[in-house]
Structures are given as structure tokens and as C-alpha cells.
Amino acid sequence: MKIVADLHTHTLASGHGIDTIRTLVDFAVRKGLKGIAITDHGPGIAGGPDPIYFMSLERMTQGIDLPIRIFYGVEDDIKNRRGNLTLPEYILRDMEIVLTGLHPFTWIANQTPNARIDAVINAMGKGFVQAFTHPVGTYYEIDLDPVIDAAAAHKVAIELNATKLSNRELVISCLEKCAKKGAAIVVNSDAHLGEEVGAFDEALMLLNEIGFPEKLVVNQSREAITAFLSVTW
């Protein structure tokens, strides 16, 4: 199996990344990737950029003249139990990829486990979110059974985060549940610096080890990505 695009990366605009868009894209080209998504944090997390940044993101990414497809998007946070994200809907509609996850210093950090589940499931049902990031190994664990059910129902991918593989038992359990329920996954670096872009070796070894079905991996081909994200390439 091969991953052709890294669909979750952060620049210095996120407040805790260290490189620019151009630097991340340059590393992606050097590593032989065909695509990369710039998905900085939204304004719901400490240090995240204001909405105007995302209004300019298409222009900034499409102005880079390198042999790679650059997707412009966001890893936004949920702001209430109804599943609304922190960016306005008119901006979310213009994004090519929208991710969400559980992060510290956000609304969801102070909620009960049941409220978190409701918020994530409701966010998936609103039609903006395309992937749920780092479900394992993040700051706030969540019951993945109802989340994966909702992901399969709403065509939302569950992320295999290449930087959060230390708890192999939980990661494998998550992947096995996705395979059983027919939920798509996306293999991402969650890069916060250029050297992390496209670092998928350990994640791919894990997928091969458990025999995960390639057809459920969103970013294993250009065709699968365009179909899942409903974008052109």
C-alpha cells in the first residue's frame, strides 16, 4: 500500500507549528507525495488563526508553483453539543477538506464523555467534517464504537495518525472496528514541521500487519481522494 497525499499538516499559523506553507509543500515534493493538505487549527484552539486566514488560504496555496496538488482546509474544533464548528459555515463550505478532533483548551476539553460523543456524532452529521483526527493517543479518549458507526453512516474517515501509534493495542482495536463496520480511514502525519510530512512507514507497517483492506484507505490513490473529498485534481 502507498499513501499519495498527506491530508493533515500544520504550519506556524496554528500557533505551535514551526514552518511555513511553502516549506511543508517543498518537503512533500521531496518525499515524492502527489498531494498535501494545509489544515491549520481553527480559532477554537489557543493560538489558532482568525477566520480571515482561512478566507485567504485558497489564494495562498494555489499561488505556489510546485508539482503537487495542494488542498486547502482546516482542523477545526467543535464548540457545542450540537456539533457546530468554530468557523462560520460560509468559510467551511469553501474548504476542500475539514477535519475535527479533540484538543486541549477547547470547548470539548471541559465536557463529559457522553457530551463529547454527542458533539462528535452531531458534527459528523452536519456535512462539513470529512475526517475525525487522532481518535487514539490524544488528550481525551472517547468511546469509539458509536463514533465509528456515525463515521461509516456519514462518510467521515477515521484518522490513523502516524505520530500517535504508541498505544498499539488501542490503535489496532480502532482499525479493526473500522474494517468491520466499513468505515474509511485516512493515514496522516499531523505534521507540525517539514520533516514530519509524509512520515508514514510505521503506520503502513501496522496496516499491512493486520491486513487492513486497502479499499477503505482514502489517501491510497488520487482517484480515492477526489471521490471521497468531492474535489477535482
N, C-alpha and C positions, 0 to 999 in steps of 0.2 A: 504494500500500500504506500502511496505517496501523497503528501499534502502539498497542494499547489499554491495556496494562499493563506497567509496569517491574518485572521479576521478579528484580532483583539490586541491592539497596541496602544501605548500611551506616550505622549510627548511631554515636554516641560510644561505645556499648558494645563496639564492635570494637577499641577502643584507639587507632585512628588515623582515625576519623571525627569530625566536629565538631558534628553536630546530633542532636536527639532524634527518636524515632519520630514524635511529633506534628508536628514541623517538616517532616520528609520527606513525610509524608502530606499536609500542607497544601500544599506545593509541587506535589505530584502532582495535587491537586484543581484548583489554579490553572492548571496546564498542560493541563487537560482530560482527564487519564487516567481510565480507569474502574477501574483496579486497580493495586496496588503490593504488592510482597513485601518484607518486612523480613528480610534474610538476613545477619545479623551473622556474623562469623567464629566458629568453634568454639574450644574450649580447646586445640586442637593448634597454634595460632599464638601468638606472643608478643603479649600484651595482650588476647587473646580472653577472653570471659566464661566463668565456670564453668557447668557443666551446669544448675544451678538457674535460671539466667537463661532458658534455653530452656523449662524446665518452667513458667515464668510467662508466656511470650510470648503464648500464645493469649489469656489474660485481658487483658494489656496492649493488644494490638492490637484486640481485639473491643470494648474499652471506649471506643474513640474514635468519637464520633458525627459522622461526616462522610460525604458522599455518594460513597463509594468503597469498593470491596472490598479489604480488607487481608489479604494472605496472610502467614502466619507460617511462618518457615523458618530455614535456616542455610546458610552456605557453610562446610562442614566440611572438614577435611583428612584425608588418608589416613595411617594410622600404621604400615602394614606392607605387605609384598609381596603378602599375601593379599587386600588391598583393604579391610580394615576401616577404618572412620572413627573419629575420636577420641571422638565422643559415644556413649553407650550405645545399644544398639538400641531399648530401650523408649522413649527420647526421640525417636530418629529416626522411629519409627513414628508418632508424634504430630505430626510436622511436615507442613505442607501442601506444602512444596517443599524439596528437599535438593539443594544444589549442591556441587561439589567442583572444585578446581583445583590448580595448582602454585604454591606460595608459599614465600618465604624463611623461614628459621628454623623449618622444619618437618621431619618425618622425611624426606619425599621430596626435600628440597633436597640431601641428602647421598648420594643413590643414583646408581647408574649409569644411563645412558639405557635399557638393557634392563629394569632393575628398575623404573624409572618406568612404562614401558609396561605391564609385567605388573601393577603395582599399580593403575593406572587402569582397565585392562580388567577386572581382577578386581573392582574396586569397582563398575563398571557392572553386573556380573553378579549382584551381591548383592541388587538390587531396591530399594535406598534412593535412589540417586543419580538425579536427573532431568535434570541438565544439567552439562556439563563447561565450566567457565568459562575465559575468556580463553586459548584454545589458542595464540594468536599474540600476540606482543608482551609476553609475560610474562617472568619471570626465567629460566625453564628451558624451552627449546624441547623438543619431543617429536615423534617420528615420528607424523604424524597419520594415515597410511594404516590401520594396524591399529586405532588408536583410533576412527576414523570407522566402520570396519567393525563394531566392537563396539557403538558408539553406535546404529547402524542396527539391529543384531540385538537390542539390549536396550531399545529405545525410550528412549534418552537423547539429549537435544538437545545440539548443539554451539553454544556461545555466540558470537554476533557482538557483541563488546564495543565499545561506542561510544566508549570512552576510549582504545582501543588499536588505532587504524587507521593509524598512521604507516607501517607496512610494508605498503603496498597490495598488492604482489606476493604476499606470503605469505598475506594475508587473502583475496585473490581466489582463490588456489590452494585454500585451505581450503574456501571456499564452493563452488567448482566441484566439488570432491571430494564434498562433502555432497550437492549436487544430483545428481551421477552415481550415488551409492550410495543415494539416497533417505533420507538422514539428516536429521532435523528440525533446525532451528536456532531459537535464541531471541535476540531483539535486546534487549540490556540496557544500562543506563547504568553499572552498577557504581558508583553514586553514593556519594560519601563526604561530601557536603554537599548541602543542599537545592537549590541552583542547578543541580546536575548531573542531578537527577531528570528523566527523560523527554527528555534531550537526544539525540534520535535522527536529526537531519536528515542528517548526513554518512553515517551507516550506511545510511539509507534510500536516499540518492542512489546509494550503491555497489551496493545490491541492484538498483535499477532499471537501473543502468548495465550490469550483467552479465545482466539478465533472470532473476534468481533466482526459481524457482517459489513463488508466494505460499502454495500449499497446504502447503509444508514449513516455514512460519514459525509457530511455536507461538503467539506472542502477537499475532497479527494479528486475532484475534476472541475474544470471550468464549467462544463455543462451542468453539473450538480449544483454549483454555486449560483449560477444565473437562474436556474429553475427555483431554487429554494428562496433566494432573495428577491426574485422577480425584477431583476435588473438586466441591462444589456452589457455585453463585454465584446 
